[in-house]
Every structure is written in C-alpha cells, then in structure tokens.
C-alpha cells in the first residue's frame, strides 16, 4: 500500500498527464499497424487451413474445391492487408487529417 501511494504522489507531483490527447492522424496511424497485422494473421490461417484440406482431400473433388476456396480467401485477406494503409489514408483525408 505504501509503494502505491508513493507512486501516485510522484505522478501527481510531476504534473505529467497520464494520457495525452492524440490527433485523428495519430490514432489512424496507430490503428494501421494493428489492422494490417490482424488481417495478415487471419489470411495466413486461411492459407494453412487450405493447405491442410488440400493435402487431406485424397482426390475428393468437394474437398479440393473447399481448399481452393480457402486459398482464395487467403489471397483476398493478403490483398486487404496490403491495401489497408491506402484505405486508412483515404479515410484520414476525408476526416480532415
């Protein structure tokens, strides 16, 4: 309890804001990396699942088509990950950043 009170008193004495206000461009720049990463992870997951389905298909045409659908979804995901900065830049210019 004593250390938490000491830490709080040090923060209060320093007059440092705990969270500085950010502008819209700063927020959008921060979100860009997260969006690209999340989309790339999901696309990689679809690619792995498609590869496993293709290997396990055993010549079954329905399973091969499902695997091809997973590959297509992965390609769309990678395209979105690459294009997300462009989309966010357009959003930023629309919002007046």
LINSULGI-V232737 format. One record per backbone hydrogen bond with DSSP energy under -1.0 kcal/mol. CO is the residue of the C=O (numbers start at 1). NH is the residue of the N-H. If there is no record, write none. Layout:
CO & NH
CO & NH
This chain:
1 & 5
2 & 6
3 & 7
4 & 8
5 & 9
6 & 10
7 & 11
8 & 12
9 & 13
10 & 14
23 & 27
24 & 28
25 & 29
26 & 30
27 & 31
28 & 32
31 & 35
32 & 36
33 & 37
34 & 38
35 & 39
36 & 40
37 & 41
38 & 42
39 & 43
40 & 44
41 & 45
42 & 46
43 & 47
44 & 48
45 & 49
46 & 50
47 & 51
48 & 52
49 & 53
50 & 54
51 & 55
52 & 56
57 & 60
60 & 64
61 & 65
62 & 66
63 & 67
64 & 68
65 & 69
66 & 70
67 & 71
68 & 72
69 & 73
70 & 74
71 & 75
72 & 76
73 & 77
74 & 78
75 & 79
76 & 80
77 & 81
78 & 82
79 & 83
80 & 84
83 & 87
84 & 88
85 & 89
86 & 90
87 & 91
88 & 92
89 & 93
90 & 94
91 & 95
92 & 97
